Every structure is written in C-alpha cells, then in structure tokens.
Amino acid sequence: MAIANMYQTHRQAIFSQSVVSTYYFVMPGRGRSEGENVVSKWIIVPPVIPAVVLAVIAIGMAVCFTAFNASHAAEPGVFQGEGGHKASGHIEILKDGAVTKVVLRDDFSLQEAPAPRLAWGKDSYKRGTIFATLAKFKGAQEYTVPAGTDLSQYNELWIWCEKFDVPLASAKLK
C-alpha cells in the first residue's frame, strides 16, 4: 500500500492538469487495498501516438516482408547470394542433342570464396550433387552436366563452398 500511495503521489506531482487533459492514461491493473485505488502501472499515451505507432509498425512489417520475399522468391535464372555472400547474374540450362550445359552469362559475378563448386538442389542444396568446380568468379562460362543427371529432380543450381561446407549462391531453374 505504501508503494502504491507513493506512486500515486508522484504521479499527481509529475503530471500537471494540462498533461492529464492532453494525454490518455491507460491503467492496465487496478485493485483495492484498504479502500484506496491501487494502480499497478500507468502508461501515458499522447492521442496522436497510437496512430503513429501503428503506422510505423505497419510500414516496418511491410519492409521486412518485402525484403524477406525478395530474398526468398528469386527470379528464375538469376543468381542471388547465400550465407552473406554476394552473387548476381543470369544462368541458363541448354540442351544440344544428348549434351546438357549450364551456362553462366556475361553478367555473372560471385564474391570470391575458397573451393566454389556447382551443385543441384530442390528448395535447398542437396548433398552429393556437386558436378563441377567454378572456373572463375566473373563472366561467361559453361559447364557440361554429367550424362544421366535427371534435371527434373532439381529446381535450383547452387554454388557451394566445399571447403567450409556453406552456400555461396543459388539460382532457381526455369
């Protein structure tokens, strides 16, 4: 009771009548102790703040969801960095008779890393699918897909760091 009375005394001393009439007071906890109101917590909210706070939260959530969707719903045939690595550029899978090739276009670029390997994945990297070593970190290049590889089993091409067993980049296949 002494704490509640002291709190109410301080509240009355701190908040003038102009503040009380300008702000809303939200009292989440109330009770009675020996005939007096006991306020467990006061939250002071200016009339404009709820709308502003809600708007800021809504904008923040929109930005987060947009960033999340942009990084996880990649455009088919375009590399994106993975695991904090930077990557960009276009990829194509081309068939020439019985030979299938992975073609990285002129705009391909990957932040340098040790032991980069090309591999397949289905909604994430699939272990045991590494088929080539990346020849260079920028520019056009071609890699032959090993005969007998069933590309219908995969929907992504990955560049994987074999040394540290971490992803470097991925691209959705068309």
Phi, psi and omega in degrees: 000322181296320180294315180297317179296318180295319180297315179295322178297314179296321179300316181292326180284325184283318187260113178285169180298327179295323178291317181298321181282338181273329186250154172271144175248123178254123182246095184290332182231126177226151177200182178238138175220111181053045174081002180246151173289136176243121181256120182281329181200138174248134172241122183260122184232115175298150183304330184277334188301315182305316180293319180294315180299315179297320179295316179296317178297316180297317179295316179300317179294319179298317179296316180297313181294323178295315179295318179297313181294323180296323183276340184250351178240066185292152176290133179304139177079012180235128178287145170227147179292153178229151175059032179085001178269155181257136178207151176202170177114170185254153179228148174222149171251117182244139176249132176231090185069238181271354183261130176247135182235145169264122182245118173267126185283173181304329184276004181294137177207137178223134174300134184299143180202156180284149172051052178284131181232150175269136181210171180253162176203163173229098184066005170178168180300138179248119180301146177084008183251006179299131182231352180200158174261131179298127185282322181207160186271352179217148171092177184291143177196156181230146178224135179276131177282131180303139179303141179090357178286123180269096183292344178291345178278352187232150175233009180215152168249133182243147166250118189242137175275106183290326182297314183256000178055051179226155178283146175247321181197161175211160177215133174289140175272149181285000000 
